[in-house]
Amino acid sequence: MQIKKFHEPALDEVQATTQDVFQGNLLKVKKDIVTLPDGRTADREYIRHPGAVAVVPILEDGRVVLVKQCRYPLGTVMWEIPAGKLDKGPGEDLLECAKRELSEETGYEAKEWEYLFPIATTPGFSDEIIHLFAAKGLTAHNQHPDEDEFIACKIFTMDEIKSMIMGGEFFDAKSICALLYLGGKNESHTERRKC
């Protein structure tokens, strides 16, 4: 699924030139000159990213499986929902990628999958889109992360996760987006049932 794109002449910026600044294994850094709505020009430096998926693995009792790993750019280990990039680029099947990442990072496989929505992680300097999923009907197998990944797994209640968020121990944006959405969705279903 692609994100919807919107245009407004009073706000749109139009690419005039583009230049490759850096190309690595994961990222490409670009520098463009754009024409602004008033006719002036400006530089735009940004990162091209292949895209990614992230999965909220939900056990039968409502608890959630989280992973903890080192996030080198921030200099910390972080709790997150399992996630990974589209290895084959933007054309890779999102569900297949989600299944692979869940299995590799947690060892779980799921019978039920729900596509939630896409998020733009840092639109000021990157085109990365992460596609969020929920996975249920989990069966545990062996964790098998990539050879350069060291990942811990732990199961949490939603109340524990909320406390971690409020206490500053849990600050991964994709995870918070997906978990808050699912928590709100579950609360609205509960409210409807009460009526």
C-alpha positions, 0 to 999 in steps of 0.5 A: 500500500502506498501513502496518499499524496496531496498537492497544493500549489501554494505549498508544493515544492518542485524538484529542479535538480537532484544529486546523489551525495552518498549511497550505502547498503541501507540508505541513499543521501540526496541533495536537490534544488527545489523551486518554492511556490514563490519562485525562489529556490532552496536546497533539500537534503534527504534520505531515500529508504526502501521502506519497512514493516513493523508488527504488534505480536498479540498473545491470546491473553492480550499481552504483547511480545516486544524486542530489545536491541541496540540502536547505535545512532541513539547510543541506547538499547530500546524496547520496540515491536519487531520490525525490519526493512523491505529487503527487496525494496518498495515492491516487496510483498508487505505481508511476507516481509512482516511474517519474516521479521516476526519469525526472525526477531521473536521466533513466533509465527501468526495465523491472523494478520491485520494491516493497520496503516502506513506511517511516515517516520521522519518526513522532514529528512527521509522518505521512509514509510513503515507499514504497521501490522497486528499479528494474532494466533501466535505459535512460538518457535526459535528466534533466528535474527540476522547474523549482525542482530542481537535481540532480546524478547520479552512479553508485556501487558499493555499496562506495563507498556503504558507505564514504560512510555510514561516513565520514559523507558519506551520511546520508539515512535513506530511502536507507540503509534501501533500500540496506541492505535490498537489500544484505542481501537480495543477501548472503542469496541469495549465502549460499543459493547457496553451500549 
